[in-house]
């Protein structure tokens, strides 16, 4: 079987896309996996394990051809056609699109293949997803919510891959190890530090990294700070390393290739980085990672995909901002809020595996940042768990909602209690990790209050849904529907404002802002949305009751 994986985004996204390789090879024994990637990221090729061939999309040349008056206007089209012809000649059995944008959706439509998964815009304008998980990704791609699934988990579920096969498929190469050995000659224990990102909003600041390295060096005298960066960052890295040496901090510069970077990270005791491709490489080869989540970094979707690492999420109310949003402040408040003491202490205790100390730090520095502990459950689902929260409904509901989404998108039968019971057990375990000091009797009391609210939501959705079905049976003229939708909108708006109804806001927005409320197609969309809400709320209700019962059995 021949499979093509389409990943036409930046380096970090392409690294995450490699996570499907182990699962695809397990699901389709003996399959050949090829990748379609942007030309800007082809330097990743040597470190990706399990790929037979890379097709390269010359995005930069295409853009240049379209923008340059001196070039033949048809050249970009001819170049694209040659690429598509070469892909068609491969006769792929399955094409998977892990790039959620219009360009990749049109390319999917141009590829002849009997099975496609991922967004595709067909010639008739119809958008297809191939899996409800990819539709979920489409709906929540720009959301700033923290209760959504990590992209890697979405990819795995959308492709029906084994729960425990999710891992970034990056390997250290002999050439990379040789380059790393030259950089690290004479270095003992060390922390790899990536101080720069490709987005100024995500940068913490080199001065802050310098002070953090100085503090960390005082806490652990045997450590060397290895400052990593790309060749384009050489001058800034040189300046930073020079300042560290002036301050007496043992350090080394590691400006290297991607294979060299992977080689360095594979030897590091800890990697400290912002939202960069480095964190994804480190997730694959480094034992522990400390990620600084600033600006538009959305840790819930793209955080370091490794258990036992830590993410520091700035507590600025505007974070995370949009990728294209320009920060209105001269000094980025999300970076200024996070102190060097917090980062240095977190790095030190993470390095030594002291989670109890990390909980104390999380409480002490609660005004600066959330200290998030990364973990994966027995189903393979990744989570970033705050270490400083008290047991409150607003913190429990996101986990409940995420578990319900998983069962809903997987099409789980509500009558199959074993499947529901195992997910409830995972939910209970996760909550007990996040709230270890909560008393068992308090659990049942608080869960009981949540149960009543979810029950009220389910009853309200069911009543609205039944009313809609009755109305549709009676209405023969679509022009009479707007009067009903006016009443419906007020009911749905009230639902969206309730604490347990907040998670339905994206779905509700799609029907509260209709393009044509006179159309029966719109009526169909409203019906499908309400039907999905009804089913998901029933799953939530069963989950919360099952968790509550499990806690009562403990008592």
HUPE-V823227 format. One record per residue. N is the residue number from 1. RES is the residue in three letters. PHI is phi in radians with two decimals (NA if undefined). PSI is psi as a letter, one per 30 degrees, with the letter a starting at -180 (NA if undefined). Layout:
n=N res=RES phi=PHI psi=PSI
n=N res=RES phi=PHI psi=PSI
//
This chain:
n=1 res=UNK phi=NA psi=k
n=2 res=UNK phi=-1.96 psi=k
n=3 res=UNK phi=-2.19 psi=k
n=4 res=UNK phi=-2.00 psi=k
n=5 res=UNK phi=-1.86 psi=k
n=6 res=UNK phi=-1.71 psi=j
n=7 res=UNK phi=-2.41 psi=j
n=8 res=UNK phi=-1.97 psi=h
n=9 res=UNK phi=-2.13 psi=a
n=10 res=UNK phi=-1.42 psi=l
n=11 res=UNK phi=-1.03 psi=e
n=12 res=UNK phi=-1.05 psi=e
n=13 res=UNK phi=-1.14 psi=e
n=14 res=UNK phi=-1.17 psi=e
n=15 res=UNK phi=-1.07 psi=e
n=16 res=UNK phi=-1.09 psi=e
n=17 res=UNK phi=-1.09 psi=f
n=18 res=UNK phi=-1.15 psi=f
n=19 res=UNK phi=-1.14 psi=f
n=20 res=UNK phi=-1.43 psi=f
n=21 res=UNK phi=-1.07 psi=e
n=22 res=UNK phi=-1.03 psi=e
n=23 res=UNK phi=-1.17 psi=e
n=24 res=UNK phi=-1.11 psi=e
n=25 res=UNK phi=-1.19 psi=e
n=26 res=UNK phi=-1.32 psi=e
n=27 res=UNK phi=-1.29 psi=e
n=28 res=UNK phi=-2.01 psi=i
n=29 res=UNK phi=-1.00 psi=k
n=30 res=UNK phi=1.34 psi=g
n=31 res=UNK phi=-1.27 psi=l
n=32 res=UNK phi=-1.83 psi=k
n=33 res=UNK phi=-1.97 psi=k
n=34 res=UNK phi=-2.02 psi=l
n=35 res=UNK phi=-2.18 psi=k
n=36 res=UNK phi=-1.93 psi=j
n=37 res=UNK phi=-2.28 psi=l
n=38 res=UNK phi=-1.27 psi=l
n=39 res=UNK phi=-1.11 psi=f
n=40 res=UNK phi=-1.16 psi=f
n=41 res=UNK phi=-2.01 psi=g
n=42 res=UNK phi=-1.22 psi=f
n=43 res=UNK phi=-1.23 psi=f
n=44 res=UNK phi=-1.39 psi=f
n=45 res=UNK phi=-0.87 psi=e
n=46 res=UNK phi=-1.08 psi=f
n=47 res=UNK phi=-1.74 psi=f
n=48 res=UNK phi=-1.50 psi=k
n=49 res=UNK phi=-1.69 psi=k
n=50 res=UNK phi=1.61 psi=g
n=51 res=UNK phi=-1.87 psi=k
n=52 res=UNK phi=-1.40 psi=e
n=53 res=UNK phi=-2.56 psi=k
n=54 res=UNK phi=-1.98 psi=k
n=55 res=UNK phi=-1.56 psi=k
n=56 res=UNK phi=-1.93 psi=k
n=57 res=UNK phi=-1.57 psi=j
n=58 res=UNK phi=-1.37 psi=i
n=59 res=UNK phi=-1.09 psi=e
n=60 res=UNK phi=-1.12 psi=e
n=61 res=UNK phi=-1.21 psi=e
n=62 res=UNK phi=-1.11 psi=e
n=63 res=UNK phi=-1.12 psi=e
n=64 res=UNK phi=-1.11 psi=e
n=65 res=UNK phi=-1.12 psi=e
n=66 res=UNK phi=-1.30 psi=f
n=67 res=UNK phi=-1.61 psi=f
n=68 res=UNK phi=-1.56 psi=k
n=69 res=UNK phi=-1.28 psi=f
n=70 res=UNK phi=-1.48 psi=f
n=71 res=UNK phi=-1.76 psi=l
n=72 res=UNK phi=-1.05 psi=k
n=73 res=UNK phi=-1.11 psi=f
n=74 res=UNK phi=-1.58 psi=f
n=75 res=UNK phi=-1.02 psi=e
n=76 res=UNK phi=-1.04 psi=e
n=77 res=UNK phi=-1.15 psi=e
n=78 res=UNK phi=-1.11 psi=e
n=79 res=UNK phi=-1.11 psi=e
n=80 res=UNK phi=-1.15 psi=e
n=81 res=UNK phi=-1.10 psi=e
n=82 res=UNK phi=-1.10 psi=e
n=83 res=UNK phi=-1.10 psi=e
n=84 res=UNK phi=-1.13 psi=e
n=85 res=UNK phi=-1.10 psi=e
n=86 res=UNK phi=-1.14 psi=e
n=87 res=UNK phi=-1.24 psi=e
n=88 res=UNK phi=-1.08 psi=e
n=89 res=UNK phi=-1.10 psi=f
n=90 res=UNK phi=-1.35 psi=f
n=91 res=UNK phi=0.93 psi=h
n=92 res=UNK phi=-1.21 psi=k
n=93 res=UNK phi=-1.52 psi=f
n=94 res=UNK phi=-2.53 psi=k
n=95 res=UNK phi=-2.08 psi=k
n=96 res=UNK phi=-2.05 psi=k
n=97 res=UNK phi=-1.79 psi=j
n=98 res=UNK phi=-1.78 psi=g
n=99 res=UNK phi=-1.88 psi=j
n=100 res=UNK phi=-1.71 psi=i
n=101 res=UNK phi=-2.54 psi=l
n=102 res=UNK phi=-1.17 psi=e
n=103 res=UNK phi=-1.00 psi=e
n=104 res=UNK phi=-1.16 psi=e
n=105 res=UNK phi=-1.16 psi=e
n=106 res=UNK phi=-1.23 psi=e
n=107 res=UNK phi=-1.11 psi=e
n=108 res=UNK phi=-1.00 psi=e
n=109 res=UNK phi=-1.15 psi=f
n=110 res=UNK phi=-1.46 psi=f
n=111 res=UNK phi=-1.70 psi=k
n=112 res=UNK phi=-1.41 psi=j
n=113 res=UNK phi=-2.81 psi=k
n=114 res=UNK phi=-1.32 psi=f
n=115 res=UNK phi=-2.37 psi=k
n=116 res=UNK phi=-2.30 psi=k
n=117 res=UNK phi=-2.29 psi=k
n=118 res=UNK phi=1.95 psi=l
n=119 res=UNK phi=-1.12 psi=k
n=120 res=UNK phi=-2.56 psi=k
n=121 res=UNK phi=-1.79 psi=j
n=122 res=UNK phi=-1.31 psi=l
n=123 res=UNK phi=-0.96 psi=f
n=124 res=UNK phi=-1.47 psi=g
n=125 res=UNK phi=1.55 psi=f
n=126 res=UNK phi=-1.28 psi=k
n=127 res=UNK phi=-1.64 psi=k
n=128 res=UNK phi=-2.01 psi=k
n=129 res=UNK phi=-2.06 psi=f
n=130 res=UNK phi=1.45 psi=f
n=131 res=UNK phi=-2.78 psi=k
n=132 res=UNK phi=-1.08 psi=f
n=133 res=UNK phi=-1.19 psi=e
n=134 res=UNK phi=-1.26 psi=e
n=135 res=UNK phi=-1.14 psi=e
n=136 res=UNK phi=-1.02 psi=e
n=137 res=UNK phi=-1.06 psi=e
n=138 res=UNK phi=-1.08 psi=e
n=139 res=UNK phi=-1.24 psi=e
n=140 res=UNK phi=-1.95 psi=g
n=141 res=UNK phi=-1.01 psi=e
n=142 res=UNK phi=-1.73 psi=g
n=143 res=UNK phi=-1.28 psi=k
n=144 res=UNK phi=-1.69 psi=g
n=145 res=UNK phi=-1.13 psi=l
n=146 res=UNK phi=-1.88 psi=g
n=147 res=UNK phi=-1.81 psi=g
n=148 res=UNK phi=-1.64 psi=l
n=149 res=UNK phi=-1.45 psi=k
n=150 res=UNK phi=-1.09 psi=k
n=151 res=UNK phi=-0.93 psi=e
n=152 res=UNK phi=-1.10 psi=e
n=153 res=UNK phi=-1.20 psi=e
n=154 res=UNK phi=-1.06 psi=e
n=155 res=UNK phi=-1.00 psi=e
n=156 res=UNK phi=-1.11 psi=e
n=157 res=UNK phi=-1.20 psi=e
n=158 res=UNK phi=-1.10 psi=e
n=159 res=UNK phi=-1.65 psi=f
n=160 res=UNK phi=1.15 psi=h
n=161 res=UNK phi=-1.58 psi=l
n=162 res=UNK phi=-0.99 psi=k
n=163 res=UNK phi=-0.97 psi=e
n=164 res=UNK phi=-1.76 psi=g
n=165 res=UNK phi=-1.65 psi=g
n=166 res=UNK phi=-1.41 psi=j
n=167 res=UNK phi=-2.80 psi=k
n=168 res=UNK phi=-1.16 psi=k
n=169 res=UNK phi=-1.63 psi=i
n=170 res=UNK phi=-2.10 psi=k
n=171 res=UNK phi=-2.26 psi=l
n=172 res=UNK phi=-1.41 psi=k
n=173 res=UNK phi=-1.85 psi=l
n=174 res=UNK phi=-0.99 psi=e
n=175 res=UNK phi=-1.15 psi=e
n=176 res=UNK phi=-1.16 psi=e
n=177 res=UNK phi=-1.17 psi=e
n=178 res=UNK phi=-1.15 psi=e
n=179 res=UNK phi=-1.11 psi=e
n=180 res=UNK phi=-1.14 psi=e
n=181 res=UNK phi=-1.10 psi=e
n=182 res=UNK phi=-1.17 psi=e
n=183 res=UNK phi=-1.16 psi=e
n=184 res=UNK phi=-1.70 psi=g
n=185 res=UNK phi=-0.96 psi=k
n=186 res=UNK phi=1.50 psi=f
n=187 res=UNK phi=-1.58 psi=k
n=188 res=UNK phi=-1.61 psi=b
n=189 res=UNK phi=-1.19 psi=k
n=190 res=UNK phi=-2.61 psi=l
n=191 res=UNK phi=-1.92 psi=k
n=192 res=UNK phi=-1.49 psi=k
n=193 res=UNK phi=-2.16 psi=k
n=194 res=UNK phi=-1.83 psi=j
n=195 res=UNK phi=-1.48 psi=f
n=196 res=UNK phi=-2.05 psi=l
n=197 res=UNK phi=-2.22 psi=l
n=198 res=UNK phi=-1.46 psi=f
n=199 res=UNK phi=-2.22 psi=k
n=200 res=UNK phi=-1.01 psi=f
n=201 res=UNK phi=-1.18 psi=f
n=202 res=UNK phi=-1.62 psi=f
n=203 res=UNK phi=-1.36 psi=k
n=204 res=UNK phi=-1.46 psi=f
n=205 res=UNK phi=2.03 psi=k
n=206 res=UNK phi=-1.14 psi=e
n=207 res=UNK phi=-1.08 psi=e
n=208 res=UNK phi=-1.21 psi=e
n=209 res=UNK phi=-1.15 psi=e
n=210 res=UNK phi=-1.06 psi=e
n=211 res=UNK phi=-1.15 psi=e
n=212 res=UNK phi=-1.11 psi=e
n=213 res=UNK phi=-1.08 psi=e
n=214 res=UNK phi=-1.12 psi=e
n=215 res=UNK phi=-1.14 psi=e
n=216 res=UNK phi=-1.15 psi=e
n=217 res=UNK phi=-1.12 psi=e
n=218 res=UNK phi=-1.23 psi=e
n=219 res=UNK phi=-1.26 psi=e
n=220 res=UNK phi=-2.35 psi=j
n=221 res=UNK phi=-1.17 psi=f
n=222 res=UNK phi=-1.52 psi=f
n=223 res=UNK phi=-1.49 psi=k
n=224 res=UNK phi=-1.93 psi=k
n=225 res=UNK phi=-1.68 psi=j
n=226 res=UNK phi=-1.79 psi=j
n=227 res=UNK phi=-1.60 psi=j
n=228 res=UNK phi=-1.82 psi=l
n=229 res=UNK phi=-3.05 psi=l
n=230 res=UNK phi=-1.53 psi=l
n=231 res=UNK phi=-0.96 psi=e
n=232 res=UNK phi=-1.23 psi=f
n=233 res=UNK phi=-1.80 psi=g
n=234 res=UNK phi=-0.95 psi=e
n=235 res=UNK phi=-1.09 psi=e
n=236 res=UNK phi=-1.18 psi=e
n=237 res=UNK phi=-1.18 psi=e
n=238 res=UNK phi=-1.03 psi=e
n=239 res=UNK phi=-1.11 psi=e
n=240 res=UNK phi=-1.10 psi=e
n=241 res=UNK phi=-1.11 psi=e
n=242 res=UNK phi=-1.06 psi=e
n=243 res=UNK phi=-1.14 psi=e
n=244 res=UNK phi=-1.06 psi=e
n=245 res=UNK phi=-1.13 psi=e
n=246 res=UNK phi=-1.09 psi=f
n=247 res=UNK phi=-1.55 psi=g
n=248 res=UNK phi=1.39 psi=g
n=249 res=UNK phi=-1.59 psi=k
n=250 res=UNK phi=-1.07 psi=k
n=251 res=UNK phi=-2.67 psi=l
n=252 res=UNK phi=-2.59 psi=k
n=253 res=UNK phi=-1.64 psi=k
n=254 res=UNK phi=-2.28 psi=i
n=255 res=UNK phi=-1.61 psi=j
n=256 res=UNK phi=-2.62 psi=l
n=257 res=UNK phi=-1.32 psi=l
n=258 res=UNK phi=-1.09 psi=e
n=259 res=UNK phi=-1.05 psi=e
n=260 res=UNK phi=-1.13 psi=e
n=261 res=UNK phi=-1.07 psi=e
n=262 res=UNK phi=-1.06 psi=e
n=263 res=UNK phi=-1.10 psi=e
n=264 res=UNK phi=-1.14 psi=e
n=265 res=UNK phi=-1.09 psi=e
n=266 res=UNK phi=-1.18 psi=f
n=267 res=UNK phi=-1.79 psi=f
n=268 res=UNK phi=-1.32 psi=k
n=269 res=UNK phi=-1.40 psi=f
n=270 res=UNK phi=-2.79 psi=k
n=271 res=UNK phi=-2.06 psi=k
n=272 res=UNK phi=-1.95 psi=k
n=273 res=UNK phi=-2.73 psi=l
n=274 res=UNK phi=-1.50 psi=a
n=275 res=UNK phi=-1.43 psi=i
n=276 res=UNK phi=-2.37 psi=l
n=277 res=UNK phi=-1.11 psi=f
n=278 res=UNK phi=-0.99 psi=e
n=279 res=UNK phi=-1.13 psi=e
n=280 res=UNK phi=-1.28 psi=e
n=281 res=UNK phi=-1.07 psi=e
n=282 res=UNK phi=-1.11 psi=e
n=283 res=UNK phi=-1.02 psi=e
n=284 res=UNK phi=-1.47 psi=e
n=285 res=UNK phi=-2.21 psi=f
n=286 res=UNK phi=-1.87 psi=k
n=287 res=UNK phi=-1.17 psi=e
n=288 res=UNK phi=-2.40 psi=k
n=289 res=UNK phi=-2.35 psi=k
n=290 res=UNK phi=-1.99 psi=j
n=291 res=UNK phi=-1.82 psi=k
n=292 res=UNK phi=-1.73 psi=j
n=293 res=UNK phi=-1.71 psi=j
n=294 res=UNK phi=-2.28 psi=l
n=295 res=UNK phi=1.03 psi=b
n=296 res=UNK phi=-1.52 psi=g
n=297 res=UNK phi=-1.06 psi=k
n=298 res=UNK phi=-2.03 psi=i
n=299 res=UNK phi=-1.06 psi=e
n=300 res=UNK phi=-1.09 psi=f
n=301 res=UNK phi=-1.70 psi=e
n=302 res=UNK phi=-2.36 psi=g
n=303 res=UNK phi=-1.11 psi=l
n=304 res=UNK phi=-1.02 psi=j
n=305 res=UNK phi=-1.56 psi=i
n=306 res=UNK phi=-2.74 psi=k
n=307 res=UNK phi=-1.35 psi=k
n=308 res=UNK phi=1.43 psi=g
n=309 res=UNK phi=-1.91 psi=l
n=310 res=UNK phi=-2.32 psi=k
n=311 res=UNK phi=-2.05 psi=k
n=312 res=UNK phi=-1.76 psi=j
n=313 res=UNK phi=-1.82 psi=j
n=314 res=UNK phi=-0.99 psi=k
n=315 res=UNK phi=-1.65 psi=g
n=316 res=UNK phi=-1.08 psi=k
n=317 res=UNK phi=-1.10 psi=f
n=318 res=UNK phi=-1.53 psi=f
n=319 res=UNK phi=-1.66 psi=k
n=320 res=UNK phi=-1.44 psi=k
n=321 res=UNK phi=-1.57 psi=l
n=322 res=UNK phi=-1.26 psi=l
n=323 res=UNK phi=-1.04 psi=e
n=324 res=UNK phi=-1.67 psi=g
n=325 res=UNK phi=-1.32 psi=k
n=326 res=UNK phi=-1.54 psi=k
n=327 res=UNK phi=-1.15 psi=k
n=328 res=UNK phi=-1.38 psi=f
n=329 res=UNK phi=-1.73 psi=k
n=330 res=UNK phi=-1.13 psi=e
n=331 res=UNK phi=-2.07 psi=k
n=332 res=UNK phi=-1.07 psi=j
n=333 res=UNK phi=-1.13 psi=e
n=334 res=UNK phi=-1.18 psi=e
n=335 res=UNK phi=-1.36 psi=e
n=336 res=UNK phi=-1.15 psi=f
n=337 res=UNK phi=-1.20 psi=e
n=338 res=UNK phi=-1.52 psi=j
n=339 res=UNK phi=-1.48 psi=l
n=340 res=UNK phi=-1.14 psi=e
n=341 res=UNK phi=-1.05 psi=e
n=342 res=UNK phi=-1.04 psi=e
n=343 res=UNK phi=-1.16 psi=e
n=344 res=UNK phi=-1.14 psi=e
n=345 res=UNK phi=-1.15 psi=e
n=346 res=UNK phi=-1.10 psi=e
n=347 res=UNK phi=-1.05 psi=e
n=348 res=UNK phi=-1.10 psi=e
n=349 res=UNK phi=-1.32 psi=e
n=350 res=UNK phi=-1.15 psi=e
n=351 res=UNK phi=-0.99 psi=e
n=352 res=UNK phi=-1.76 psi=g
n=353 res=UNK phi=1.18 psi=h
n=354 res=UNK phi=-1.75 psi=i
n=355 res=UNK phi=-1.20 psi=e
n=356 res=UNK phi=-1.11 psi=e
n=357 res=UNK phi=-1.17 psi=e
n=358 res=UNK phi=-1.14 psi=e
n=359 res=UNK phi=-1.13 psi=e
n=360 res=UNK phi=-1.14 psi=e
n=361 res=UNK phi=-1.10 psi=e
n=362 res=UNK phi=-1.04 psi=e
n=363 res=UNK phi=-1.28 psi=e
n=364 res=UNK phi=-1.19 psi=e
n=365 res=UNK phi=-1.90 psi=g
n=366 res=UNK phi=-1.03 psi=f
n=367 res=UNK phi=-1.31 psi=f
n=368 res=UNK phi=-1.59 psi=e
n=369 res=UNK phi=-2.82 psi=l
n=370 res=UNK phi=-1.48 psi=k
n=371 res=UNK phi=-1.68 psi=j
n=372 res=UNK phi=-1.95 psi=k
n=373 res=UNK phi=-1.70 psi=k
n=374 res=UNK phi=-1.54 psi=k
n=375 res=UNK phi=-2.63 psi=l
n=376 res=UNK phi=-2.21 psi=k
n=377 res=UNK phi=-1.55 psi=a
n=378 res=UNK phi=-1.20 psi=f
n=379 res=UNK phi=-1.57 psi=f
n=380 res=UNK phi=1.61 psi=f
n=381 res=UNK phi=-1.31 psi=k
n=382 res=UNK phi=-1.51 psi=k
n=383 res=UNK phi=-2.50 psi=l
n=384 res=UNK phi=-2.06 psi=j
n=385 res=UNK phi=-1.78 psi=k
n=386 res=UNK phi=-1.10 psi=k
n=387 res=UNK phi=-1.72 psi=g
n=388 res=UNK phi=-2.35 psi=g
n=389 res=UNK phi=-1.76 psi=k
n=390 res=UNK phi=-1.50 psi=l
n=391 res=UNK phi=-1.28 psi=j
n=392 res=UNK phi=-2.30 psi=l
n=393 res=UNK phi=-0.99 psi=e
n=394 res=UNK phi=-1.14 psi=f
n=395 res=UNK phi=-1.65 psi=f
n=396 res=UNK phi=-1.44 psi=e
n=397 res=UNK phi=-0.99 psi=e
n=398 res=UNK phi=-1.04 psi=e
n=399 res=UNK phi=-1.20 psi=e
n=400 res=UNK phi=-1.06 psi=e
n=401 res=UNK phi=-1.12 psi=e
n=402 res=UNK phi=-1.15 psi=e
n=403 res=UNK phi=-1.10 psi=e
n=404 res=UNK phi=-1.14 psi=e
n=405 res=UNK phi=-1.03 psi=e
n=406 res=UNK phi=-1.04 psi=e
n=407 res=UNK phi=-1.14 psi=e
n=408 res=UNK phi=-1.15 psi=e
n=409 res=UNK phi=-1.20 psi=f
n=410 res=UNK phi=-1.43 psi=f
n=411 res=UNK phi=1.21 psi=h
n=412 res=UNK phi=-1.13 psi=k
n=413 res=UNK phi=-1.38 psi=k
n=414 res=UNK phi=-1.07 psi=f
n=415 res=UNK phi=-1.44 psi=f
n=416 res=UNK phi=-1.54 psi=i
n=417 res=UNK phi=-1.08 psi=e
n=418 res=UNK phi=-0.98 psi=e
n=419 res=UNK phi=-1.13 psi=e
n=420 res=UNK phi=-1.17 psi=e
n=421 res=UNK phi=-1.14 psi=e
n=422 res=UNK phi=-1.20 psi=e
n=423 res=UNK phi=-1.20 psi=e
n=424 res=UNK phi=-1.12 psi=e
n=425 res=UNK phi=-1.14 psi=e
n=426 res=UNK phi=-1.09 psi=e
n=427 res=UNK phi=-1.11 psi=e
n=428 res=UNK phi=-1.09 psi=e
n=429 res=UNK phi=-1.06 psi=e
n=430 res=UNK phi=-1.10 psi=e
n=431 res=UNK phi=-1.15 psi=e
n=432 res=UNK phi=-1.23 psi=f
n=433 res=UNK phi=-1.23 psi=e
n=434 res=UNK phi=-1.27 psi=e
n=435 res=UNK phi=-2.14 psi=i
n=436 res=UNK phi=-1.18 psi=f
n=437 res=UNK phi=-1.64 psi=g
n=438 res=UNK phi=-1.29 psi=k
n=439 res=UNK phi=-1.29 psi=k
n=440 res=UNK phi=-1.02 psi=e
n=441 res=UNK phi=-1.14 psi=e
n=442 res=UNK phi=-1.15 psi=e
n=443 res=UNK phi=-0.98 psi=e
n=444 res=UNK phi=-1.11 psi=e
n=445 res=UNK phi=-1.14 psi=e
n=446 res=UNK phi=-1.19 psi=e
n=447 res=UNK phi=-1.14 psi=e
n=448 res=UNK phi=-1.11 psi=e
n=449 res=UNK phi=-1.14 psi=e
n=450 res=UNK phi=-1.15 psi=e
n=451 res=UNK phi=-1.00 psi=e
n=452 res=UNK phi=-1.10 psi=e
n=453 res=UNK phi=-1.22 psi=e
n=454 res=UNK phi=-1.17 psi=e
n=455 res=UNK phi=-1.08 psi=e
n=456 res=UNK phi=-1.12 psi=e
n=457 res=UNK phi=-1.09 psi=e
n=458 res=UNK phi=-1.08 psi=e
n=459 res=UNK phi=-1.16 psi=e
n=460 res=UNK phi=-1.15 psi=e
n=461 res=UNK phi=-1.09 psi=e
n=462 res=UNK phi=-1.08 psi=e
n=463 res=UNK phi=-1.11 psi=e
n=464 res=UNK phi=-1.14 psi=e
n=465 res=UNK phi=-1.11 psi=e
n=466 res=UNK phi=-1.11 psi=e
n=467 res=UNK phi=-1.09 psi=e
n=468 res=UNK phi=-1.10 psi=e
n=469 res=UNK phi=-1.10 psi=e
n=470 res=UNK phi=-1.13 psi=e
n=471 res=UNK phi=-1.11 psi=e
n=472 res=UNK phi=-1.17 psi=e
n=473 res=UNK phi=-1.22 psi=e
n=474 res=UNK phi=-1.54 psi=f
n=475 res=UNK phi=-1.58 psi=k
n=476 res=UNK phi=-1.77 psi=f
n=477 res=UNK phi=-1.88 psi=j
n=478 res=UNK phi=-1.07 psi=f
n=479 res=UNK phi=-1.23 psi=f
n=480 res=UNK phi=-1.51 psi=f
n=481 res=UNK phi=-1.18 psi=e
n=482 res=UNK phi=-0.94 psi=e
n=483 res=UNK phi=-1.08 psi=e
n=484 res=UNK phi=-1.18 psi=e
n=485 res=UNK phi=-1.18 psi=f
n=486 res=UNK phi=-1.10 psi=e
n=487 res=UNK phi=-1.19 psi=e
n=488 res=UNK phi=-1.07 psi=e
n=489 res=UNK phi=-1.06 psi=e
n=490 res=UNK phi=-1.14 psi=e
n=491 res=UNK phi=-1.19 psi=e
n=492 res=UNK phi=-1.21 psi=e
n=493 res=UNK phi=-1.09 psi=e
n=494 res=UNK phi=-1.13 psi=e
n=495 res=UNK phi=-1.08 psi=e
n=496 res=UNK phi=-1.10 psi=f
n=497 res=UNK phi=-1.46 psi=f
n=498 res=UNK phi=-1.33 psi=l
n=499 res=UNK phi=-0.99 psi=e
n=500 res=UNK phi=-1.44 psi=f
n=501 res=UNK phi=-1.53 psi=f
n=502 res=UNK phi=-1.03 psi=e
n=503 res=UNK phi=-1.21 psi=f
n=504 res=UNK phi=-1.65 psi=g
n=505 res=UNK phi=-1.06 psi=e
n=506 res=UNK phi=-1.15 psi=e
n=507 res=UNK phi=-1.12 psi=e
n=508 res=UNK phi=-1.17 psi=e
n=509 res=UNK phi=-1.05 psi=e
n=510 res=UNK phi=-1.17 psi=f
n=511 res=UNK phi=-1.94 psi=f
n=512 res=UNK phi=-1.47 psi=f
n=513 res=UNK phi=-2.10 psi=i
n=514 res=UNK phi=-1.26 psi=k
n=515 res=UNK phi=-1.44 psi=e
n=516 res=UNK phi=-2.62 psi=j
n=517 res=UNK phi=-1.30 psi=f
n=518 res=UNK phi=-1.59 psi=f
n=519 res=UNK phi=-1.60 psi=k
n=520 res=UNK phi=-1.21 psi=f
n=521 res=UNK phi=-1.12 psi=e
n=522 res=UNK phi=-1.13 psi=e
n=523 res=UNK phi=-1.04 psi=e
n=524 res=UNK phi=-1.12 psi=e
n=525 res=UNK phi=-1.13 psi=e
n=526 res=UNK phi=-1.07 psi=e
n=527 res=UNK phi=-1.11 psi=e
n=528 res=UNK phi=-1.11 psi=e
n=529 res=UNK phi=-1.13 psi=e
n=530 res=UNK phi=-1.15 psi=e
n=531 res=UNK phi=-1.10 psi=e
n=532 res=UNK phi=-1.15 psi=e
n=533 res=UNK phi=-1.11 psi=e
n=534 res=UNK phi=-1.08 psi=e
n=535 res=UNK phi=-1.15 psi=e
n=536 res=UNK phi=-1.17 psi=e
n=537 res=UNK phi=-1.16 psi=e
n=538 res=UNK phi=-1.19 psi=e
n=539 res=UNK phi=-1.12 psi=e
n=540 res=UNK phi=-1.00 psi=e
n=541 res=UNK phi=-1.12 psi=e
n=542 res=UNK phi=-1.13 psi=e
n=543 res=UNK phi=-1.09 psi=e
n=544 res=UNK phi=-1.14 psi=e
n=545 res=UNK phi=-1.20 psi=e
n=546 res=UNK phi=-1.20 psi=e
n=547 res=UNK phi=-1.09 psi=e
n=548 res=UNK phi=-1.07 psi=e
n=549 res=UNK phi=-1.13 psi=e
n=550 res=UNK phi=-1.10 psi=e
n=551 res=UNK phi=-1.20 psi=e
n=552 res=UNK phi=-1.15 psi=e
n=553 res=UNK phi=-1.16 psi=e
n=554 res=UNK phi=-1.13 psi=e
n=555 res=UNK phi=-1.09 psi=NA
//
